[in-house]
Amino acid sequence: MKTALNFFFILIIVTAWQACQCLADENWADVLCSYEHGLYPNTGYTNPEAVFSAAAAGDDSNGLVSLGQWTDDPAQGNNTNPVGIILGFSTSILNGAGNDIKIQGNAMFGWWEPGYVEVARETSGSGATATGWTDETWYLLKPSNYDELPHDPRTGPIDIAYSIENLYSGENPYTDSYWSSNTMTGYADVAVGGDYMDISWAIDMNGVAVELTDIAYVRIHSVSNSLAGSPLDQDTFMGGFSADINYVEFLNGIVESSFLTGDANHDGVVSAGDYASVQANFGNVGPGIMGDANGDGVVSAGDYASVQANFGNVASMSMSIPEPSTLLLLFAVGILRKRKFIA
């Protein structure tokens, strides 16, 4: 009897783990918006759909997309899209406490290829669409070494000095002070095991911090046009610094409609208080600001109309999905407690 019970409990735990994995899959960026690689991408890794293969498997061995260098590759022919990759979340994700997203690359000890990261909201409130990013404002997730850089990575490529001799002698091959550590934050494809990002790091083109309540889009772009070694010496040539991406994951597991049209004061209900919020913030401009009932980034007369048109509406309930390991642990503890009464 005890053996049968043990088998039963193991079966339930395995089933629970599989169910948790399905829940976790909902946290991947699931919309491919744009892909345009720069110069010298890794050969054979220019299919952007590969990010979904890696995401579905939950690891970094099932898909890889190479972004190439900072500058566009004219050989592609169609150069209308921005260089890099843009991925979206079909349901906008909220700016929660701590890190909000993880970008899995293929960084290794002694070799990392930084890609800067930008984010954007979907001001319609419906989440990402394949073309919705084209009229949105983008914000850089400020890297930890931002103030050391010669210029903002959005405005031009930044050189990376790499010493093959240092690599072979066991020393740090990155000789620029601002690229010398793979513990720097704010870049993709730098940390072994993935790079964690906080939406609260967002800054505008002037370097001013911006408070974003949510995002729907993530854009990743390599920072440099530099080469590691000389192409004339194929024995030591390492190639170009091309950020490589496996997938983008939302960490906090919240599934929620991030914007309720008409909800100017962000309390989840369209009510008389929203008229007061529009009046108190009239004329203000910015993403996700109080008083902006229609989500266009400006508090204006149109927001009064938005409150009136949606009066009485209530935001949908949010659902927090714990990590699979947390759910499994809680489930297992519950079973062990039950067993005390069965034995």
C-alpha positions in Angstrom: 0.0 0.0 0.0 2.8 2.4 0.9 4.6 1.6 -2.4 1.5 2.4 -4.3 1.0 5.6 -2.5 4.6 6.7 -3.2 4.1 6.0 -6.9 0.9 8.0 -6.8 2.5 11.0 -5.2 5.4 10.9 -7.7 3.0 10.8 -10.6 1.1 13.8 -9.2 4.3 15.8 -8.7 5.4 15.0 -12.3 2.0 16.0 -13.6 2.1 19.2 -11.6 5.6 20.0 -12.9 4.4 19.6 -16.5 1.4 21.9 -15.8 3.7 24.5 -14.3 5.9 24.4 -17.4 2.8 25.2 -19.5 2.1 28.1 -17.3 5.6 29.3 -17.5 5.5 29.2 -21.3 3.0 32.1 -21.2 5.9 34.4 -20.0 7.8 34.3 -23.3 7.8 37.2 -25.7 5.5 35.8 -28.3 5.3 38.3 -31.1 8.0 38.8 -33.8 7.8 42.4 -34.9 11.0 43.0 -36.9 14.4 41.5 -37.7 17.2 43.2 -39.6 20.7 41.9 -39.0 23.8 44.1 -39.1 27.1 43.3 -40.8 28.7 39.9 -40.2 26.0 37.9 -38.4 26.9 34.3 -37.4 26.4 32.1 -40.5 23.3 29.9 -40.3 21.7 31.9 -37.4 19.6 34.5 -39.2 16.1 33.0 -38.8 14.3 35.1 -36.2 11.6 32.5 -35.7 14.3 30.5 -33.8 13.5 32.5 -30.7 10.2 30.8 -30.4 11.8 27.3 -30.6 14.1 28.2 -27.7 11.2 29.7 -25.7 9.0 26.7 -26.2 11.7 24.3 -25.0 12.6 26.6 -22.1 16.3 26.4 -22.8 19.0 28.0 -24.9 20.0 25.0 -27.1 16.9 25.0 -29.4 17.2 28.4 -31.1 19.7 31.2 -31.7 19.3 34.5 -33.6 22.4 36.5 -34.6 21.9 40.2 -34.8 25.1 41.1 -36.6 27.0 44.3 -35.9 25.7 47.8 -35.2 25.7 48.9 -38.9 23.1 47.5 -41.3 24.1 44.8 -43.8 23.4 46.3 -47.3 23.4 42.7 -48.7 20.0 42.1 -47.3 18.4 44.2 -49.9 15.4 45.3 -47.9 16.7 47.7 -45.3 13.5 49.4 -44.2 13.5 47.9 -40.7 15.7 49.1 -37.9 18.8 46.9 -37.3 18.4 44.3 -34.6 15.4 42.3 -33.4 12.1 43.6 -32.0 10.0 41.1 -30.0 6.7 41.8 -28.3 4.4 40.5 -25.6 0.8 40.0 -26.9 -0.3 41.2 -23.4 1.6 44.2 -22.1 3.7 43.4 -19.1 3.8 45.5 -15.9 6.8 47.2 -14.4 7.0 45.2 -11.2 9.4 45.2 -8.3 13.0 44.3 -9.2 14.0 42.7 -12.5 11.2 42.3 -15.1 12.7 40.6 -18.0 15.5 38.1 -18.8 17.2 38.0 -22.2 18.9 34.7 -22.8 22.0 34.9 -25.1 25.0 32.6 -25.5 27.7 34.5 -23.7 30.7 32.5 -22.5 33.6 33.2 -20.1 36.0 35.4 -22.0 33.6 36.1 -24.8 30.5 38.4 -24.6 28.9 40.4 -27.4 26.9 43.3 -25.9 23.6 44.4 -27.3 21.8 47.4 -25.9 18.2 47.0 -25.0 15.2 49.4 -25.6 11.6 49.0 -24.6 8.3 50.6 -25.7 4.7 50.6 -24.5 1.7 49.8 -26.7 -0.4 52.9 -26.1 -3.5 51.3 -27.5 -3.4 49.1 -24.4 -4.0 45.9 -26.4 -0.5 44.5 -26.1 2.1 44.0 -28.9 1.2 43.5 -32.5 3.5 42.9 -35.4 3.4 46.5 -36.6 2.3 48.3 -33.5 5.8 49.4 -32.5 6.2 51.7 -35.5 4.4 54.6 -33.9 5.6 54.1 -30.3 8.4 55.9 -28.4 11.4 53.8 -27.5 13.4 54.1 -24.3 16.9 52.7 -23.5 17.3 50.5 -20.5 20.3 52.4 -19.0 23.4 50.1 -18.8 25.5 50.2 -15.6 28.5 51.6 -17.6 26.4 54.2 -19.5 28.2 57.2 -17.9 31.6 55.7 -18.9 30.8 55.3 -22.6 32.0 57.7 -25.2 28.4 58.2 -26.4 25.0 56.8 -26.2 25.0 53.4 -28.0 21.8 54.5 -29.9 23.6 57.2 -31.7 26.5 55.2 -33.2 28.7 52.1 -32.8 31.1 51.9 -29.9 34.5 50.3 -30.3 35.4 47.1 -28.4 39.1 46.5 -27.9 39.8 42.7 -27.7 43.3 41.1 -27.2 43.7 37.6 -28.6 47.0 37.5 -26.8 45.4 38.2 -23.4 42.8 35.4 -24.1 45.5 32.8 -24.8 47.5 33.9 -21.8 44.5 33.6 -19.4 44.1 37.4 -18.9 41.0 39.5 -19.5 40.8 39.9 -23.3 38.6 43.0 -23.1 41.0 45.9 -22.7 38.5 48.8 -22.7 37.6 49.6 -19.1 33.9 49.8 -19.9 33.6 46.4 -21.6 36.0 44.5 -19.3 33.5 42.9 -17.0 30.7 40.5 -17.7 28.9 41.6 -14.5 27.8 44.9 -16.2 24.0 45.1 -16.5 21.7 46.6 -19.1 23.0 44.6 -22.0 22.0 41.4 -23.8 24.4 38.5 -24.4 26.9 39.5 -21.7 26.2 37.4 -18.6 26.6 33.6 -18.7 23.2 32.2 -17.9 21.2 35.2 -19.2 20.9 39.0 -18.6 18.3 40.4 -16.2 16.6 43.8 -16.8 14.5 46.2 -14.9 12.0 48.3 -16.8 12.7 51.1 -14.2 16.1 51.6 -15.8 14.4 53.3 -18.8 15.8 56.6 -20.0 14.8 58.9 -23.0 17.2 60.2 -25.7 18.4 62.9 -23.4 19.4 60.4 -20.7 16.5 61.4 -18.4 14.8 58.7 -16.4 11.3 57.8 -17.5 8.7 56.1 -15.4 7.0 53.4 -17.4 4.0 51.5 -16.0 4.3 48.7 -18.5 5.9 47.7 -21.8 4.9 45.6 -24.8 8.0 45.7 -27.0 11.7 44.9 -26.5 14.3 45.9 -29.1 17.9 44.5 -29.0 20.8 46.0 -31.1 24.5 45.1 -31.1 26.7 48.0 -29.7 29.7 47.7 -32.0 31.3 47.2 -35.4 34.6 46.0 -34.0 36.3 42.7 -34.8 38.1 40.4 -32.5 41.4 39.8 -34.2 42.2 40.1 -37.9 40.3 38.4 -40.7 43.7 38.0 -42.4 44.7 35.6 -39.7 42.1 32.9 -39.6 44.0 30.9 -36.9 43.3 33.6 -34.3 40.3 35.5 -35.8 37.3 35.4 -33.4 34.9 37.3 -35.6 32.7 40.3 -35.0 30.8 41.3 -31.9 27.3 40.3 -32.8 24.8 39.9 -30.0 23.1 36.6 -30.2 19.6 36.0 -28.7 17.8 32.8 -27.7 14.6 34.2 -26.2 13.1 37.0 -24.0 11.3 36.1 -20.9 9.0 38.1 -18.5 10.0 37.1 -15.0 7.2 38.2 -12.8 4.5 36.0 -14.3 1.7 38.5 -14.3 -1.0 38.1 -16.9 -3.0 41.3 -16.9 -4.5 43.8 -19.3 -2.1 46.6 -18.5 -4.3 49.5 -19.6 -8.0 50.2 -19.0 -9.2 52.9 -21.4 -10.8 55.7 -19.4 -8.9 54.9 -16.2 -7.1 58.2 -15.8 -6.1 57.7 -12.1 -5.0 54.0 -12.6 -7.3 52.6 -9.9 -8.8 49.9 -12.1 -12.2 51.5 -12.3 -13.5 54.2 -14.7 -15.4 56.6 -12.3 -15.9 60.2 -11.4 -12.4 60.2 -9.9 -11.0 59.9 -13.4 -12.5 63.3 -14.4 -10.7 64.9 -11.5 -7.4 63.2 -12.5 -7.7 64.6 -16.0 -8.3 68.1 -14.7 -5.4 67.9 -12.2 -2.9 66.7 -14.8 -4.2 68.6 -17.8 -1.5 69.5 -20.3 1.0 67.0 -19.0 2.9 64.8 -21.5 4.6 61.4 -21.1 4.2 57.7 -21.1 1.8 56.1 -18.6 1.1 59.4 -16.8 -1.7 60.1 -14.5 -4.7 61.7 -16.2 -4.0 60.1 -19.6 -7.3 58.2 -20.0 -6.9 57.3 -23.6 -3.2 56.3 -23.5 -1.9 58.7 -26.2 0.7 60.2 -23.9 -1.0 63.6 -23.6 -3.6 64.8 -21.0 -6.0 66.7 -23.1 -9.8 67.2 -23.7 -9.8 63.9 -25.4 -9.3 62.2 -22.1 -12.5 63.6 -20.7 -14.3 62.0 -23.7 -12.5 58.7 -23.0 -13.7 58.7 -19.3 -17.3 59.4 -20.4 -17.2 56.7 -23.1 -15.9 54.0 -20.8 -17.6 55.1 -17.5 -18.3 52.2 -15.2 -15.8 49.8 -16.8 -13.5 47.7 -14.5 -10.1 46.3 -15.2 -9.9 42.5 -15.5 -8.4 40.5 -12.7 -4.7 39.9 -12.7 -3.1 36.5 -12.1 0.3 36.0 -10.6 2.0 32.8 -11.8 4.8 31.6 -9.6 7.8 30.0 -11.1 7.4 26.3 -11.8 9.9 25.4 -9.0 7.9 27.4 -6.5 4.6 25.8 -7.5 6.1 22.4 -7.4 7.6 22.9 -3.9 4.3 24.2 -2.5 2.5 21.3 -4.1 5.0 18.8 -2.7 4.8 20.3 0.8 1.0 20.0 0.6 1.3 16.3 -0.3 3.7 15.6 2.5 1.4 17.2 5.0 -1.5 15.1 3.7 0.6 11.9 4.1 0.8 12.5 7.8 -2.9 11.8 8.0 -2.7 8.9 5.6 0.1 6.9 7.2 
